[in-house]
Amino acid sequence: MQKKPKTEINKNQDVLEAYPTRLFVNALPERRFFRMTRALTIINALSVCLLITLAFFFYYAMDHQDTDIRYASGRNALYRLDPETKTLRQIGRTAITASPLEFLMEELLIEYIKARETVVADQTEMARRCSNGRNLNNENQDEEPGLVLLVSPIKAAKPICDALTRKNTQLRDRNLIRDVHIYGLKRVYQNLWTATLDFFDLPLTKALKSACSCQDNSQECLACKEKNYVNHQRFKLWARIGRAKESSWSNPFGLSIDSYSLQELPILESNAFWGLPAELQPKL
């Protein structure tokens, strides 16, 4: 029996049912290509949508998070170009991590420096700094001991208080008081701390002015001290904070200033703010 030849329509037309009964075989590669292209297009569109969603998420999260990029050594890895010196300067940290004890040590050292180095007009306050917990009339035995006596080592407490008394007497005889300004106080290593201190001896009459009785390291405050000081000295401070051998209710953490050393530094009057480095200059 002779087979009937296929017509052009039968040759190019597929018959699709539950299972394809007749296909134009030469068109199968193109069909697979279009199906794959359609699938990849859908996948790419979903990937772009996911990328846009993640971009919005990170953009929102950046406003609520502090980042600190560092090297493995712990140093800050961000630098900027200084247009004046044409050198790279390290950018300050965007986040600082410290223990509560470190903040306590910093505050204790600030208060200790002020109590040990400043001389104020109030003589009762000067006597209270080295007080052993008893007032001047011995009427109350439960007063808080003076800070200088409380956190100084036992063997060094008396010489420190004697030096503070002599300094107070010398300045009072000249009708002067002494202010101290603290710059760049930082923890160098474990219990070792360093700072830059400026001592200003001011006449008592001029120091009582509101503009000169400040200690906030602002430009206005230091400008007033510059106009009225009688003597100006700068020192580099090195101090070690340790555990006190004997603690009391007034010193619950048992901290003491184990060592306290001052090294005199030159003052460059030709520079602004008496030659302080840029990172230590007072902020406006």
WOFEN-V404587 format. One line per field, one symbol per residue. ss: DSSP state (H for helix, E for strand, C for the rest). psi: psi as a letter, one per 20 degrees, with the letter a starting at -180 (. if undefined). burial: I if it has 9 or more other ideal C-beta (glycine too) atoms within 8 Angstrom, else O. Layout:
ss: ???
psi: ???
burial: ???
//
This chain:
ss: CCCCCCCHHHHHCCECCCCCCECCHHHHHHHHHHHHHHHHHHHHHHHHHHHHHHHHHHHHHHCCCCCCCECCCCCECCEEEECCCCEEEECCCCCCCCCHHHHHHHHHHHHHHHHHHCECCCHHHHHHHCCCCCCCCCCCCCCCCCHHHHHECHHHHHHHHHHHHHHHHHHHHCCEEEEEEEEEEEEEECCEEEEEEEEEEEEHHHHCCCCCCCCCCCHHHHHHHHHHEEEEEEEEEEEEEEECCCCCCCCCCCEEEEEEEEEEECCCCCCHHHHCCHHHCCCC
psi: ppqpqprhghhipqopbhpphpqnhiigghghghghggghggghghggggggghghghhhhhijqpqoprrhiiqpjpqqpohgikrppppqqipppqqhhghggghghghggghhhqprhohhhghhhjqjjprhjkhojjqpqqgghgjqqghigghghghhgggggghhhjlqrpqpppqkpqogpdjpqqrppppooqqhhhhiqhhijrkjkrggghhhhhhiqhppqpqpppqppapqhprahimhikqqnhqoppppqqpniiqqkkkqqhiiqqq.
burial: OOOOOOOOOOOOOOOOOOOOOOOOOOIOOOOOOOOOOOOOOOOOOOOOOOOOOOOOOOOOOOOOOOOOOIOOOOOIOOOOOIOOOOOOOOOOOOOOOOOOOIIIIIOIIIIIIIIIIIIOOOOOOIIOIIIOIOOOOOOOOOIOIIIIIIIIOOOOIOOIIOOIIOIIOOIIOOOIIIIIIIIOIOIOOOIIIIIIIIIIIIIIOIIOOOOIOIOOIIOOIIOIIOOIIOOIOIIIIIIIIOOIOOOOOOIOOOIIIOOOOOOOOOIOOOOOIIIIOOOOIIOO
//
